[in-house]
Amino acid sequence: MRITVLGGLGAWPTAEQSCSGFLVEHAGFRLLIDPGYATLQPLLARLPAAQVDAVYVSHGHPDHCADLQPLLRARVLADRDCPPLPVYAPAGGLDRLLAIDEAGLVDGAYRMSDLAPGEAFDLGPFRVDTWSLPHWVPNIGARFSGPDAVLAYTGDTGPSPDLVELARDADLLIAEATYPVEIPDRHVGNLSSAAEVGRYADAARARRVLLTHLWPGTDPAEAVAAARRGYAGPIDVAAPGLVRTLGK
């Protein structure tokens, strides 16, 4: 399983980096996770739009899904015979995004599958298990299990005992860590810190951690140091172009 970071910021992109987005490849299958703001360009630098096999969206905030819309345009306007793109997202979470375009333009470019928290399903070579995690809007964290590796992904989340089960023995945990340690009162319960990620990664015995969704301007070294207080394994911060290969 090969994971390529397209971007790793929360809230908005900067001149240097996109918001969260990850390309996951295994056995020729290409899964795009959370195509947030400005992730389409780095994606297209790696493969044509028509070669994306499926998209998983954890929740409907635009820093996690906005570039799905231009991805659909890039598929349907370049090739009217391009097959519909399977898209998995919380029920209704993408309705407003998909309604911003000319009526009917991208309707045939995707096939929506509404996610119900707790369901498990097959997606290409992966088994996907899901959990409802606390956020301002429905957010569904997912565990992608391949033949020889497991990727756990939180989306955005506040504290939850389900995070440990989500990350249990995962080869890689991609975890939202908006703040290094202190979470402002307005975000308590809906976002996480790197320090918290370190604690539940340790409890889950995750083999490696990738911190993502850092607030723009956050020092990555500070986030790593905060996570390191509770977790002794390898820790990275999502940066454009970072690649991690899991399993054989």
Beta strands, then each sheet from edge to edge (+ up, - down):
strand 1: 2-7
strand 2: 21-26
strand 3: 29-33
strand 4: 54-56
strand 5: 85-90
strand 6: 110-115
strand 7: 120-123
strand 8: 126-133
strand 9: 139-145
strand 10: 150-153
strand 11: 172-176
strand 12: 209-212
strand 13: 235-237
strand 14: 243-245
sheet 1: 6+ 5+ 4+ 3+ 2- 1+ 14-
sheet 2: 7+ 8- 9+ 10- 11- 12- 13-
end
